[in-house]
Amino acid sequence: MKRSIVRCGHRARLACDAGMTTAEYAVGTLAACTFAIVLLAVVKSGTVETGLSGVILEALGIR
């Protein structure tokens, strides 16, 4: 946790910026969820789904 001294008038106090890490985690989580939704949409598209099914069936020896 990073601490710095902030001067307010004649008094000095420690300021803690721990809230910033929470905001950064929130933005990172939102970005990861957005990426997952886009990736799911691409994988569920007809062309990709057909291609992946072909690869899996061929690997299992069903085709």
Backbone atoms as SQL, in Angstrom:
CREATE TABLE atoms (id INTEGER PRIMARY KEY, chain TEXT, resi INTEGER, resn TEXT, atom TEXT, x REAL, y REAL, z REAL);
INSERT INTO atoms VALUES
  (1, 'A', 1, 'MET', 'N', 0.849, -1.169, 0.000),
  (2, 'A', 1, 'MET', 'CA', 0.000, 0.000, 0.000),
  (3, 'A', 1, 'MET', 'C', 0.896, 1.234, 0.000),
  (4, 'A', 2, 'LYS', 'N', 0.679, 2.100, -0.964),
  (5, 'A', 2, 'LYS', 'CA', 1.502, 3.299, -1.102),
  (6, 'A', 2, 'LYS', 'C', 0.946, 4.412, -0.230),
  (7, 'A', 3, 'ARG', 'N', 1.795, 5.058, 0.506),
  (8, 'A', 3, 'ARG', 'CA', 1.378, 6.168, 1.355),
  (9, 'A', 3, 'ARG', 'C', 2.189, 7.400, 0.997),
  (10, 'A', 4, 'SER', 'N', 1.569, 8.528, 1.079),
  (11, 'A', 4, 'SER', 'CA', 2.277, 9.778, 0.844),
  (12, 'A', 4, 'SER', 'C', 1.812, 10.799, 1.878),
  (13, 'A', 5, 'ILE', 'N', 2.623, 11.808, 2.071),
  (14, 'A', 5, 'ILE', 'CA', 2.287, 12.851, 3.045),
  (15, 'A', 5, 'ILE', 'C', 1.581, 13.979, 2.302),
  (16, 'A', 6, 'VAL', 'N', 0.409, 14.345, 2.787),
  (17, 'A', 6, 'VAL', 'CA', -0.366, 15.429, 2.195),
  (18, 'A', 6, 'VAL', 'C', -0.412, 16.563, 3.199),
  (19, 'A', 7, 'ARG', 'N', -0.079, 17.762, 2.771),
  (20, 'A', 7, 'ARG', 'CA', -0.082, 18.913, 3.669),
  (21, 'A', 7, 'ARG', 'C', -1.406, 19.653, 3.543),
  (22, 'A', 8, 'CYS', 'N', -2.069, 19.826, 4.660),
  (23, 'A', 8, 'CYS', 'CA', -3.326, 20.570, 4.728),
  (24, 'A', 8, 'CYS', 'C', -3.137, 21.691, 5.741),
  (25, 'A', 9, 'GLY', 'N', -2.809, 22.858, 5.257),
  (26, 'A', 9, 'GLY', 'CA', -2.560, 23.967, 6.179),
  (27, 'A', 9, 'GLY', 'C', -1.266, 23.715, 6.935),
  (28, 'A', 10, 'HIS', 'N', -1.342, 23.727, 8.265),
  (29, 'A', 10, 'HIS', 'CA', -0.164, 23.531, 9.094),
  (30, 'A', 10, 'HIS', 'C', 0.022, 22.083, 9.493),
  (31, 'A', 11, 'ARG', 'N', -0.938, 21.236, 9.178),
  (32, 'A', 11, 'ARG', 'CA', -0.865, 19.845, 9.622),
  (33, 'A', 11, 'ARG', 'C', -0.510, 18.943, 8.450),
  (34, 'A', 12, 'ALA', 'N', 0.267, 17.952, 8.727),
  (35, 'A', 12, 'ALA', 'CA', 0.608, 16.946, 7.721),
  (36, 'A', 12, 'ALA', 'C', -0.058, 15.641, 8.130),
  (37, 'A', 13, 'ARG', 'N', -0.639, 14.944, 7.166),
  (38, 'A', 13, 'ARG', 'CA', -1.271, 13.672, 7.478),
  (39, 'A', 13, 'ARG', 'C', -0.938, 12.675, 6.374),
  (40, 'A', 14, 'LEU', 'N', -1.094, 11.409, 6.681),
  (41, 'A', 14, 'LEU', 'CA', -0.835, 10.366, 5.694),
  (42, 'A', 14, 'LEU', 'C', -2.085, 10.143, 4.848),
  (43, 'A', 15, 'ALA', 'N', -1.887, 10.077, 3.560),
  (44, 'A', 15, 'ALA', 'CA', -3.012, 9.795, 2.659),
  (45, 'A', 15, 'ALA', 'C', -2.804, 8.394, 2.095),
  (46, 'A', 16, 'CYS', 'N', -3.851, 7.613, 2.104),
  (47, 'A', 16, 'CYS', 'CA', -3.778, 6.239, 1.625),
  (48, 'A', 16, 'CYS', 'C', -4.582, 6.145, 0.334),
  (49, 'A', 17, 'ASP', 'N', -3.965, 5.641, -0.737),
  (50, 'A', 17, 'ASP', 'CA', -4.663, 5.530, -2.013),
  (51, 'A', 17, 'ASP', 'C', -5.073, 4.086, -2.304),
  (52, 'A', 18, 'ALA', 'N', -5.493, 3.349, -1.274),
  (53, 'A', 18, 'ALA', 'CA', -5.900, 1.954, -1.448),
  (54, 'A', 18, 'ALA', 'C', -7.136, 1.835, -2.325),
  (55, 'A', 19, 'GLY', 'N', -7.970, 2.857, -2.393),
  (56, 'A', 19, 'GLY', 'CA', -9.160, 2.825, -3.226),
  (57, 'A', 19, 'GLY', 'C', -8.831, 2.711, -4.708),
  (58, 'A', 20, 'MET', 'N', -7.676, 3.172, -5.101),
  (59, 'A', 20, 'MET', 'CA', -7.284, 3.086, -6.500),
  (60, 'A', 20, 'MET', 'C', -7.144, 1.646, -6.951),
  (61, 'A', 21, 'THR', 'N', -6.635, 0.777, -6.096),
  (62, 'A', 21, 'THR', 'CA', -6.487, -0.618, -6.509),
  (63, 'A', 21, 'THR', 'C', -7.852, -1.257, -6.718),
  (64, 'A', 22, 'THR', 'N', -8.828, -0.883, -5.932),
  (65, 'A', 22, 'THR', 'CA', -10.174, -1.408, -6.105),
  (66, 'A', 22, 'THR', 'C', -10.744, -0.957, -7.444),
  (67, 'A', 23, 'ALA', 'N', -10.549, 0.285, -7.801),
  (68, 'A', 23, 'ALA', 'CA', -11.024, 0.794, -9.088),
  (69, 'A', 23, 'ALA', 'C', -10.305, 0.101, -10.238),
  (70, 'A', 24, 'GLU', 'N', -9.024, -0.132, -10.088),
  (71, 'A', 24, 'GLU', 'CA', -8.277, -0.819, -11.147),
  (72, 'A', 24, 'GLU', 'C', -8.758, -2.251, -11.313),
  (73, 'A', 25, 'TYR', 'N', -9.041, -2.941, -10.216),
  (74, 'A', 25, 'TYR', 'CA', -9.591, -4.292, -10.306),
  (75, 'A', 25, 'TYR', 'C', -10.956, -4.280, -10.991),
  (76, 'A', 26, 'ALA', 'N', -11.769, -3.286, -10.692),
  (77, 'A', 26, 'ALA', 'CA', -13.098, -3.191, -11.303),
  (78, 'A', 26, 'ALA', 'C', -12.986, -2.997, -12.816),
  (79, 'A', 27, 'VAL', 'N', -12.090, -2.131, -13.245),
  (80, 'A', 27, 'VAL', 'CA', -11.895, -1.896, -14.682),
  (81, 'A', 27, 'VAL', 'C', -11.331, -3.148, -15.347),
  (82, 'A', 28, 'GLY', 'N', -10.395, -3.812, -14.705),
  (83, 'A', 28, 'GLY', 'CA', -9.834, -5.044, -15.255),
  (84, 'A', 28, 'GLY', 'C', -10.875, -6.153, -15.364),
  (85, 'A', 29, 'THR', 'N', -11.722, -6.272, -14.355),
  (86, 'A', 29, 'THR', 'CA', -12.780, -7.283, -14.383),
  (87, 'A', 29, 'THR', 'C', -13.777, -6.984, -15.488),
  (88, 'A', 30, 'LEU', 'N', -14.138, -5.727, -15.646),
  (89, 'A', 30, 'LEU', 'CA', -15.057, -5.332, -16.710),
  (90, 'A', 30, 'LEU', 'C', -14.462, -5.615, -18.083),
  (91, 'A', 31, 'ALA', 'N', -13.190, -5.339, -18.257),
  (92, 'A', 31, 'ALA', 'CA', -12.528, -5.615, -19.534),
  (93, 'A', 31, 'ALA', 'C', -12.482, -7.119, -19.816),
  (94, 'A', 32, 'ALA', 'N', -12.206, -7.922, -18.799),
  (95, 'A', 32, 'ALA', 'CA', -12.157, -9.377, -18.972),
  (96, 'A', 32, 'ALA', 'C', -13.529, -9.933, -19.334),
  (97, 'A', 33, 'CYS', 'N', -14.574, -9.427, -18.696),
  (98, 'A', 33, 'CYS', 'CA', -15.938, -9.876, -19.016),
  (99, 'A', 33, 'CYS', 'C', -16.332, -9.482, -20.429),
  (100, 'A', 34, 'THR', 'N', -15.976, -8.276, -20.839),
  (101, 'A', 34, 'THR', 'CA', -16.267, -7.830, -22.199),
  (102, 'A', 34, 'THR', 'C', -15.547, -8.699, -23.216),
  (103, 'A', 35, 'PHE', 'N', -14.287, -9.006, -22.954),
  (104, 'A', 35, 'PHE', 'CA', -13.514, -9.871, -23.851),
  (105, 'A', 35, 'PHE', 'C', -14.149, -11.255, -23.925),
  (106, 'A', 36, 'ALA', 'N', -14.616, -11.786, -22.800),
  (107, 'A', 36, 'ALA', 'CA', -15.245, -13.110, -22.775),
  (108, 'A', 36, 'ALA', 'C', -16.537, -13.118, -23.589),
  (109, 'A', 37, 'ILE', 'N', -17.325, -12.058, -23.505),
  (110, 'A', 37, 'ILE', 'CA', -18.568, -11.977, -24.274),
  (111, 'A', 37, 'ILE', 'C', -18.271, -11.928, -25.772),
  (112, 'A', 38, 'VAL', 'N', -17.284, -11.140, -26.160),
  (113, 'A', 38, 'VAL', 'CA', -16.911, -11.055, -27.577),
  (114, 'A', 38, 'VAL', 'C', -16.383, -12.400, -28.066),
  (115, 'A', 39, 'LEU', 'N', -15.543, -13.043, -27.274),
  (116, 'A', 39, 'LEU', 'CA', -14.996, -14.343, -27.651),
  (117, 'A', 39, 'LEU', 'C', -16.104, -15.387, -27.781),
  (118, 'A', 40, 'LEU', 'N', -17.063, -15.375, -26.891),
  (119, 'A', 40, 'LEU', 'CA', -18.195, -16.302, -26.953),
  (120, 'A', 40, 'LEU', 'C', -19.015, -16.071, -28.215),
  (121, 'A', 41, 'ALA', 'N', -19.236, -14.817, -28.575),
  (122, 'A', 41, 'ALA', 'CA', -19.989, -14.498, -29.788),
  (123, 'A', 41, 'ALA', 'C', -19.257, -15.002, -31.029),
  (124, 'A', 42, 'VAL', 'N', -17.929, -14.873, -31.043),
  (125, 'A', 42, 'VAL', 'CA', -17.148, -15.346, -32.194),
  (126, 'A', 42, 'VAL', 'C', -17.197, -16.862, -32.273),
  (127, 'A', 43, 'VAL', 'N', -17.026, -17.546, -31.147),
  (128, 'A', 43, 'VAL', 'CA', -16.999, -19.009, -31.142),
  (129, 'A', 43, 'VAL', 'C', -18.373, -19.579, -31.503),
  (130, 'A', 44, 'LYS', 'N', -19.437, -18.899, -31.133),
  (131, 'A', 44, 'LYS', 'CA', -20.786, -19.393, -31.427),
  (132, 'A', 44, 'LYS', 'C', -21.244, -19.047, -32.845),
  (133, 'A', 45, 'SER', 'N', -20.449, -18.286, -33.588),
  (134, 'A', 45, 'SER', 'CA', -20.839, -17.977, -34.961),
  (135, 'A', 45, 'SER', 'C', -20.814, -19.263, -35.788),
  (136, 'A', 46, 'GLY', 'N', -21.605, -19.309, -36.824),
  (137, 'A', 46, 'GLY', 'CA', -21.781, -20.529, -37.611),
  (138, 'A', 46, 'GLY', 'C', -20.499, -21.092, -38.173),
  (139, 'A', 47, 'THR', 'N', -19.687, -20.262, -38.784),
  (140, 'A', 47, 'THR', 'CA', -18.458, -20.720, -39.431),
  (141, 'A', 47, 'THR', 'C', -17.478, -21.312, -38.423),
  (142, 'A', 48, 'VAL', 'N', -17.254, -20.608, -37.342),
  (143, 'A', 48, 'VAL', 'CA', -16.301, -21.071, -36.326),
  (144, 'A', 48, 'VAL', 'C', -16.832, -22.326, -35.639),
  (145, 'A', 49, 'GLU', 'N', -18.116, -22.353, -35.332),
  (146, 'A', 49, 'GLU', 'CA', -18.698, -23.516, -34.668),
  (147, 'A', 49, 'GLU', 'C', -18.570, -24.764, -35.551),
  (148, 'A', 50, 'THR', 'N', -18.824, -24.622, -36.844),
  (149, 'A', 50, 'THR', 'CA', -18.685, -25.745, -37.770),
  (150, 'A', 50, 'THR', 'C', -17.233, -26.216, -37.834),
  (151, 'A', 51, 'GLY', 'N', -16.314, -25.271, -37.908),
  (152, 'A', 51, 'GLY', 'CA', -14.892, -25.616, -37.965),
  (153, 'A', 51, 'GLY', 'C', -14.417, -26.319, -36.710),
  (154, 'A', 52, 'LEU', 'N', -14.815, -25.798, -35.543),
  (155, 'A', 52, 'LEU', 'CA', -14.408, -26.424, -34.284),
  (156, 'A', 52, 'LEU', 'C', -15.022, -27.819, -34.135),
  (157, 'A', 53, 'SER', 'N', -16.281, -27.957, -34.541),
  (158, 'A', 53, 'SER', 'CA', -16.922, -29.269, -34.466),
  (159, 'A', 53, 'SER', 'C', -16.191, -30.268, -35.349),
  (160, 'A', 54, 'GLY', 'N', -15.790, -29.832, -36.542),
  (161, 'A', 54, 'GLY', 'CA', -15.043, -30.708, -37.446),
  (162, 'A', 54, 'GLY', 'C', -13.722, -31.145, -36.851),
  (163, 'A', 55, 'VAL', 'N', -13.014, -30.221, -36.243),
  (164, 'A', 55, 'VAL', 'CA', -11.717, -30.545, -35.639),
  (165, 'A', 55, 'VAL', 'C', -11.886, -31.525, -34.486),
  (166, 'A', 56, 'ILE', 'N', -12.889, -31.283, -33.642),
  (167, 'A', 56, 'ILE', 'CA', -13.113, -32.169, -32.489),
  (168, 'A', 56, 'ILE', 'C', -13.553, -33.555, -32.940),
  (169, 'A', 57, 'LEU', 'N', -14.468, -33.620, -33.906),
  (170, 'A', 57, 'LEU', 'CA', -14.927, -34.927, -34.392),
  (171, 'A', 57, 'LEU', 'C', -13.800, -35.699, -35.069),
  (172, 'A', 58, 'GLU', 'N', -12.962, -34.999, -35.796),
  (173, 'A', 58, 'GLU', 'CA', -11.817, -35.647, -36.450),
  (174, 'A', 58, 'GLU', 'C', -10.823, -36.159, -35.407),
  (175, 'A', 59, 'ALA', 'N', -10.596, -35.377, -34.360),
  (176, 'A', 59, 'ALA', 'CA', -9.668, -35.795, -33.307),
  (177, 'A', 59, 'ALA', 'C', -10.180, -37.025, -32.565),
  (178, 'A', 60, 'LEU', 'N', -11.502, -37.113, -32.427),
  (179, 'A', 60, 'LEU', 'CA', -12.093, -38.282, -31.750),
  (180, 'A', 60, 'LEU', 'C', -12.245, -39.477, -32.677),
  (181, 'A', 61, 'GLY', 'N', -11.986, -39.275, -33.949),
  (182, 'A', 61, 'GLY', 'CA', -12.059, -40.364, -34.916),
  (183, 'A', 61, 'GLY', 'C', -13.478, -40.688, -35.347),
  (184, 'A', 62, 'ILE', 'N', -14.412, -39.777, -35.156),
  (185, 'A', 62, 'ILE', 'CA', -15.802, -40.011, -35.524),
  (186, 'A', 62, 'ILE', 'C', -16.001, -39.750, -37.019),
  (187, 'A', 63, 'ARG', 'N', -15.244, -38.900, -37.620),
  (188, 'A', 63, 'ARG', 'CA', -15.334, -38.585, -39.046),
  (189, 'A', 63, 'ARG', 'C', -14.400, -39.421, -39.836);
